[in-house]
Amino acid sequence: MLGCSAFINVPIRASGLLKTKSSSRRSAGGIAHDFNNMIGVILGYSELIKPKLSPNDPLLQEVNEIEMAANRSRDTARQLLAF
């Protein structure tokens, strides 16, 4: 009887682990989605600022760097959302 109890208990623990992993994925997906939204705001503001800067303004290079970093972050967030 003790063997049966242990055998039945293993699937219950495994089921609980699967529920925990599924919950973690949903939570990570929500965070990645929110992060992606914030990146969209950063990219939007960089697009608004760039036309206001002259081609030789030193801030233009800084805005370009911000834009490139945001694009890399957006790609990472998309990978997390796909996971």
SULBEL-V244719 format. One record per helix or strand of 3 or more residues. SS is the DSSP state (@ for helix, = for strand). FROM is the first residue (numbers start at 1). TO is the last residue. If there is no record, write none. Layout:
BEGIN
[[SS,FROM,TO] [SS,FROM,TO]]
END
This chain:
BEGIN
[[@,2,50] [@,58,82]]
END
